[in-house]
Amino acid sequence: MVPGLIATVIFVLPAPIRLTHLGITSTPQPLLEAAQAFGGTPRQVLWKVELPYALPQIMTGLNQTIMLSLSMVVIAALVGGRRPGCAGGARAQSGEYRARV
């Protein structure tokens, strides 16, 4: 279970980071200049201009994070199953578990 969790976290982390960065850096320059012209500090510009403008990309990153984690959990369950049956996984398919007759 722990290796699957670690693999899921490593597999999922780049999507929200990449999409949040894309959203913040795609803020139009005139919008940033207007915020600075009205006396906004860098923190205010980030929280009141850049992050609201980047919200659609951030939500897309959240969506991708959920979808990627679900796919990795399924793969981890198939590969790392410890018992035969529904979640038996590749070990059961490989013949490691043999039915007693």
C-alpha beads as a LAMMPS data file, in Angstrom:
LAMMPS data file: protein, C-alpha beads

101 atoms
100 bonds

1 atom types
1 bond types

-500.0 500.0 xlo xhi
-500.0 500.0 ylo yhi
-500.0 500.0 zlo zhi

Masses

1 110.0

Atoms # bond

1 1 1 0.000 0.000 0.000
2 1 1 2.762 2.466 0.866
3 1 1 4.689 2.051 -2.424
4 1 1 1.451 2.612 -4.329
5 1 1 0.773 5.757 -2.318
6 1 1 4.276 7.093 -2.919
7 1 1 4.036 6.334 -6.642
8 1 1 0.643 8.050 -6.796
9 1 1 1.937 11.204 -5.097
10 1 1 5.005 11.377 -7.345
11 1 1 2.886 10.749 -10.454
12 1 1 0.265 13.357 -9.525
13 1 1 2.308 16.313 -8.216
14 1 1 3.528 17.851 -11.503
15 1 1 0.041 18.511 -12.949
16 1 1 -1.227 21.084 -10.428
17 1 1 2.177 22.736 -10.160
18 1 1 2.489 23.087 -13.932
19 1 1 -1.059 24.343 -14.432
20 1 1 -0.868 26.813 -11.513
21 1 1 2.362 28.217 -12.935
22 1 1 0.752 28.443 -16.375
23 1 1 -2.244 30.303 -14.970
24 1 1 -0.190 32.808 -13.004
25 1 1 2.261 33.514 -15.817
26 1 1 -0.539 33.935 -18.376
27 1 1 -1.967 36.964 -16.560
28 1 1 -2.047 39.801 -19.113
29 1 1 0.639 42.417 -18.642
30 1 1 -1.812 45.381 -18.818
31 1 1 -3.761 43.844 -15.912
32 1 1 -0.591 43.607 -13.826
33 1 1 0.406 47.156 -14.750
34 1 1 -3.020 48.467 -13.754
35 1 1 -2.796 46.727 -10.370
36 1 1 0.655 48.201 -9.781
37 1 1 -0.489 51.656 -10.955
38 1 1 -3.215 51.602 -8.301
39 1 1 -0.532 50.996 -5.680
40 1 1 -0.863 47.263 -5.188
41 1 1 1.943 45.537 -3.324
42 1 1 3.370 42.364 -4.864
43 1 1 1.361 40.306 -2.369
44 1 1 -1.856 42.152 -3.228
45 1 1 -1.199 41.759 -6.941
46 1 1 -0.713 38.025 -6.470
47 1 1 -3.776 37.444 -4.263
48 1 1 -6.217 39.909 -5.830
49 1 1 -5.212 39.867 -9.516
50 1 1 -3.056 36.906 -10.554
51 1 1 -4.697 34.104 -8.551
52 1 1 -8.296 35.037 -9.463
53 1 1 -7.258 35.275 -13.114
54 1 1 -5.516 31.874 -12.858
55 1 1 -8.447 30.151 -11.123
56 1 1 -9.676 28.262 -14.226
57 1 1 -6.201 26.765 -14.785
58 1 1 -5.875 25.944 -11.083
59 1 1 -9.223 24.119 -11.155
60 1 1 -8.094 22.247 -14.264
61 1 1 -4.992 21.203 -12.328
62 1 1 -7.186 19.956 -9.493
63 1 1 -9.296 17.988 -11.955
64 1 1 -6.205 16.460 -13.556
65 1 1 -4.805 15.629 -10.122
66 1 1 -7.923 13.692 -9.194
67 1 1 -8.041 11.834 -12.515
68 1 1 -4.336 10.967 -12.456
69 1 1 -4.509 9.744 -8.866
70 1 1 -7.493 7.535 -9.645
71 1 1 -5.691 5.997 -12.603
72 1 1 -2.538 5.380 -10.578
73 1 1 -4.476 3.821 -7.713
74 1 1 -6.063 1.364 -10.138
75 1 1 -2.685 0.489 -11.632
76 1 1 -1.118 0.111 -8.175
77 1 1 -3.963 -2.184 -7.111
78 1 1 -3.510 -4.345 -10.193
79 1 1 0.260 -4.613 -9.876
80 1 1 0.673 -4.774 -6.115
81 1 1 -2.213 -6.969 -5.037
82 1 1 -1.439 -9.267 -2.103
83 1 1 -4.314 -11.718 -2.366
84 1 1 -6.233 -13.365 -5.164
85 1 1 -9.734 -12.291 -5.999
86 1 1 -11.082 -8.904 -6.961
87 1 1 -7.892 -7.070 -6.011
88 1 1 -5.582 -9.995 -6.625
89 1 1 -3.741 -8.151 -9.312
90 1 1 -0.875 -9.283 -11.443
91 1 1 0.444 -11.726 -8.847
92 1 1 -2.710 -13.780 -9.066
93 1 1 -2.577 -13.658 -12.853
94 1 1 1.041 -14.715 -12.927
95 1 1 0.344 -17.987 -11.137
96 1 1 1.924 -17.068 -7.807
97 1 1 -1.327 -18.020 -6.123
98 1 1 -2.491 -21.472 -7.100
99 1 1 -5.912 -22.789 -6.307
100 1 1 -5.981 -25.844 -4.090
101 1 1 -7.900 -28.731 -5.563

Bonds

1 1 1 2
2 1 2 3
3 1 3 4
4 1 4 5
5 1 5 6
6 1 6 7
7 1 7 8
8 1 8 9
9 1 9 10
10 1 10 11
11 1 11 12
12 1 12 13
13 1 13 14
14 1 14 15
15 1 15 16
16 1 16 17
17 1 17 18
18 1 18 19
19 1 19 20
20 1 20 21
21 1 21 22
22 1 22 23
23 1 23 24
24 1 24 25
25 1 25 26
26 1 26 27
27 1 27 28
28 1 28 29
29 1 29 30
30 1 30 31
31 1 31 32
32 1 32 33
33 1 33 34
34 1 34 35
35 1 35 36
36 1 36 37
37 1 37 38
38 1 38 39
39 1 39 40
40 1 40 41
41 1 41 42
42 1 42 43
43 1 43 44
44 1 44 45
45 1 45 46
46 1 46 47
47 1 47 48
48 1 48 49
49 1 49 50
50 1 50 51
51 1 51 52
52 1 52 53
53 1 53 54
54 1 54 55
55 1 55 56
56 1 56 57
57 1 57 58
58 1 58 59
59 1 59 60
60 1 60 61
61 1 61 62
62 1 62 63
63 1 63 64
64 1 64 65
65 1 65 66
66 1 66 67
67 1 67 68
68 1 68 69
69 1 69 70
70 1 70 71
71 1 71 72
72 1 72 73
73 1 73 74
74 1 74 75
75 1 75 76
76 1 76 77
77 1 77 78
78 1 78 79
79 1 79 80
80 1 80 81
81 1 81 82
82 1 82 83
83 1 83 84
84 1 84 85
85 1 85 86
86 1 86 87
87 1 87 88
88 1 88 89
89 1 89 90
90 1 90 91
91 1 91 92
92 1 92 93
93 1 93 94
94 1 94 95
95 1 95 96
96 1 96 97
97 1 97 98
98 1 98 99
99 1 99 100
100 1 100 101
